[in-house]
Amino acid sequence: MSLLHHTTEGRPEAPALLLGPSLGTGLGLWDAQTPALARGHHVIRYDLPGHGASPAEADPPRTVAALAARVLALADALGATRFAYAGVSLGGAIGAHLAAHHPARVTSLALVCSSADFGTPEPWHARAARVRSEGVGWLAENAPARWFTPGHTPTDATRALLADQRAADPEAYAACCEAIAAYHLDDKALARITAPTLVLAGRQDTATPPAHARHLADRVPHATLTEIDGAAHLAPAEQPARVTAALLDHLGSTAHHDGLTVRREVLGADHVDRAAAATTEFTAPFQDFITRYAWGEIWTRPGLDRRTRSCVTLTALVARGHHEELALHVRAAVRNGLTPEEIGEVLLQSAVYCGVPAANAAFAVAARVLAALEEEDRR
């Protein structure tokens, strides 16, 4: 079994973001959003089996679970142990399945013009049967009415999506119809989604009307709902700027949420609460910056454990003589599992490479903090 065809944009070391397409389209559905998203993420776009450049298969996946397994295999192959995910329609259903059944893998989720249930199975089975007998050409003829608002003016991007529909492998397309027919995430499954979730609806979407989005937003914990006017089923293509803005806002909020959690765990809730209480209109942008960037993107990376990150941080603060921050991070190092003896070893190592005077001042700071911690433990 070969990997799904995919493209990657952005820095490989940046947080991974998977983008899933809708039935009948290819990864070009996300062309308008990718440049902005790739500035802060390693964007991975994929084609469904038999769509775009993913090859047709003799026995294509016929359930959303099987499609999700293929996407997970792609993430594994690219080293994306944890990732944000955004998907349109069927692509959204794949993301919801991953978030419900593999919650530790999905850091944030965006469900775009999607659903927990795409209606009764009979119409989907009928569509699959017709595609097997007639091909997909007829779908391309009526796709504009299903995908876009009335009066939509075709663009190069939307014409390319119609070309994707014409080029889809009939058997692969029919198998995806069968996957949609069998798909249903009940309330218990939706409640298992722990990732911060954006549910985005096109107000003129007749394929997955806004009521479907409201159902998702009501049942997925930590979900927010955004409805976009002037958009039908393929909102990323029809209202690209609005979808991009919604995704950037959601991903930024997710990084802030994750960063705030780690910041409280490492520095202590009391310190973070004091910093929050002291925040002013002038300092708020900086507090948001360090929460998102330092704590939400760097301290959350899987490459180093927190003990090691504490060692690196202590050394850097010794080298630069940032004694107030050093005191804060001596406490953090203890919270991250370093013993006083190990902290002493870090400071000795720093003496060799940062200078004896810098280490001398650092030992004095550390001694005060460790003594205070010992006194606090005796209370």
N, C-alpha and C positions, 0 to 999 in steps of 0.2 A: 504494500500500500504506500503510494507516494504521498509526500506532503502536499497540502493545498497550495496552489500558486499564491504567492504573496509578494508584497513590496515592503521595504522598510525605509523610513525617513527619520531624520533627527539623529542625535547623538546616541550611539549604542549604550552608553553608560547611564543615560537618562531613564527615568521611570517609564516602563513599558505601557503602551496604550494600544489595545486591539480595536479595530474598526470592522464591524460586520455589515455586509450588504443585504439588501432585500432580495426576495425571490425574483429571478429574471434579470437582475442587474449584476454588474461587476464592481470591482473595487474602485472604479472611477466615480461611483456615487459620492465618494468622499473627497473628490479632487479639490473642491473649494475650501474645505476645512483643514486639509492636511498641512499646508504651509504654516498656518498659525499654531496648530496643535503641535507640530514638530519642533517649535522653538523651545518647548519645555518638556517634550516627551519623545521617547523612541517609538514612533508610530508604526504599527504593523497592520497593514491592510491585506485582506485575503479574499479570494474568489471561492464561492461555493463549488462543490463538485459539478463538473460539466458546464460551468459558467465561466465567462471570461477566459483566462488562460489555464484554469484548472482542467485537467484532462477528463474526458468521459470515462466511465468505469462500467465494467460488465454488471456489477452488482453495487450500485450506489447506495449510500446511507438512506434509510427510509423512516427514521425517527429523529426527533430533535436531539435526543440523548446521543445518538450515533454521530450526528453532525457536531455536537458539542465535544465529543471525544476526539474528533478530527482536529478541531480548533485547539484543544488542549495539547494534542500531540505537536501541533505547530509551535505553540508557546514553549513547550518543553525543548523542542529542537533549537529554538532561538535563545534559550536560557532565560526565558521570562517566567521565573518562579512565581512572581506576583505581578499583577497587571491591572490597570484600569481597562474598562471595556465600554464601548458604545456600539449599538447596532440598530439597524432599521428593520422593522417588520419581522421577518424570519430571523434576520441577524440579531434583532433584539431578543427574540425568544431564545436563541442560543445563549446569549449573555445572561438572561434570567435563569436559565437552567444551570449554567456554570455557577452563578452566584448563590443559587439555592442548594446545589449539591456539592460544590467545592468552595465554600465561603472563605477559606483561608487563602485562596488564590486571587480573589477579586478584591481589589482595593477600592474601587468605585465603579458605578454602573450608570449608564445612560440608556434608557429605553425610548427609542424614537419611533413614533407612529407604530407602536407594537401592541401586544395584547397578552393576557394570560390564557386566552382561548379565542381562536379565530372563527368561531361559529360551528354550526353542525357539520359533520364530516361529509355528508352526501355531495354538496357542491364541489368540494375539493377532489373527491373521487371521480366525479363526472368530468372535471377539468383534466385530471390525469389521464382518463380514458380517451378523451378527445385529442389530447396532445400526442398520445401514443399512436392514434390512428391518422391524425392530420398534420402533425408537426406543430411548431410554435409560431408560424407566420401569422395566424389569425389573432394571436395574443398581442403581437406588436401593433396590429391595426387598431385594437381597442384600448391599448395601454394608456394613451394620453388621457382618456376619460377616467381611467382608474387611478392614474398616478398624479395628475395635475389638476389645478382648479380650472373651471370653465373660462375660456378666453385666454388661457396661458399662451404666451408667445414663445415658440420654440427657440432654443438657444443651441449653440454647439454642444454644450454639456448635456442637455436633455435629448438632443438627437443621438448623441453617443450612447445614452442609456437605452434608447429604442433599438439601436444596433446590437447592443448586448442581448436584448430580449430575442431578436431574430436569430442570433448566433448560438443561443443556449441549446445544449444537447437535449432532445426530447425526453429520453428515458431519465436523465438526471433531473430534469424539470419535474417530470411526473413523480419521481421518488420524493422530491421536496414537497410536492402537493400532498402526498401521503403522510409525510412527516407533520405537516401543518394540520391535516385532518385528525391525527392521533394526539396532537399536542394539547395539554391542559395542565396548568399549574393551579392547584387548589390553594385555599387560603393558608393551609398549614405550610405548604411549600413556599409561598410568598413570604410568610412570616419568618422563614429561615434565612432570608436575604439580610445579611448584616452590613453590607457595603452601603455607604451613602449613595442614594439613588436619585437621579433626575429622570422624571417621566415627561417626555416632550411630545405634544400632540399638535397636528395640523387641524385647525378649526374646520376646514373644508374637506377633511379626509373622510371619504365614504367607505374605504376598505377597513380601516380601524378607526371608527369615529371617536371623538373626544371622550365619550362615555367609557370606552375601553381604558383610556389613559387614567381617568378618574378612579376606576376600579383598582388599577395597579397602585396608584398613589395612596389610596385609602388603606391598602392592605400590606404594602411593603414598608417595614419600619424605616425611619430616617429618609423617607422619600419626599421630594418636592415636585410640584406639577407646574409646567409651563405650557401654555397654549399659544400657538403662533397663528395669527390671522394671515390670510392670503396664502396658505399652504395646504396642500392635500397630502397624499400618501408619501411622496418623496420630498419631504420638507428640506433635506440638505441640498437638493438641487434647485428647488423652487424658491426658497428663502435662505440662500447660503449665509448671508451676513448675520441674520438673526439666529440661525442654528449655531454658527461659530461662536457668537457672543455668549449664548446660553451654555455651550459646552465649556468654554474658557472660564466662565464664572463658576460653573459646577466643579470643574477640576481644581480651580484655585481654592474653593471652599473646602474641598476634600483634603487638599494638602494642608490647609490651615487646621482643619479638624484633627488630622493625623498628627501634625506637628504639635498641637496643643496637648494632645494625649501623651506623647513622648516627652515633651518638655516638663510636664507635671510629674511623670514617672522618674525622670532623671534628676531634675533640680528640686523637686518637692512641691507639693500643691500650695503650701503656704507662700513660698517665694513667688510662684507664678501668679497667685491671687493678689499678692502685694503689687507686683508689676502691673497687673491688669487694672487694679484700683488707682494706680498712679498715672495711668495712661491719659494723655491729654490729646486734644485735636491735633496739636503739633507733632506729638510723638507716636500717634496711632499708626501712621504708615510704616514707621520703622519697626514697631512691635509686630505688625502683620508680616513684614518682610522676614524678620528673623524666625518667626513661628513657621512660616511656609517654607522658607529656603533652608535655614540651618537645621530646624527640627523636623519639618515635614518631608524634606527631600534628601538630606544628608544623613541625619541620625537614624532615619528609617530604612536606609539601604541595607541589603542583606550581606554585603561583602565582609563586614567586620562586626564582631559582637560588641556589646556595650562596654565590656571591660577594656577591650583594646582601644575603642574610641576614647575612653577616659584617659588611658595612658598617652595617646597621641595629643589629646587636648591639654593635659597637664604640661607636657613638654613644650608645646607651642606657647602657652601662657607664660611659662618660665622664661622662654627665649625673648618674648616681647616685653616682659616686665609688667604684665597686666595683673597686679596683685589682688585687686578686688574680685576680678573674675576668677583668679586662681583659688581664692578662698571658697568661692561658690562651687568650683569644680572639684575641690578636695572633698567637700560634702557629697557631691554627685558621684565621685569615684567610689566612696564607701557605699553609697546606695547601689552602685552598679556591681558591687561584690569585691572590690579591691580591699585588702587588709592594710593597716598602717605600715606594716613591713614592706608590702609591695609598693605602696606610695613612696616610701623612702627610697626604694630601689630606682623608681622612675626619676626621682629628684637627683640621685647620685649619677645616673646615666646622663641627666641633663647637665650636671656640673661639667662633665667631660666635653660636651659639644656646645653648650650655651655659655659656659664660663662660670667660675667659682663664685663671683659676687652675685650673679643672678640666682644660682642655686642656694647661696647663703640666705638671701632674702626669701626665697621660696620655702626653705626649711622653717624659717621663722613663721611664715604665714600658715604652713601646714601644721606646725606644732600647736599654734593657737586654736585652729579649727578642730584638730583631733582631740585636744584637751576639752574643748567645749562639748564635743560629741560624747566623750566619756562621762562628763558631768551630767549631760542630759540623760544618758542611759542609767545613771545611778538614781535619778529622781523617780 
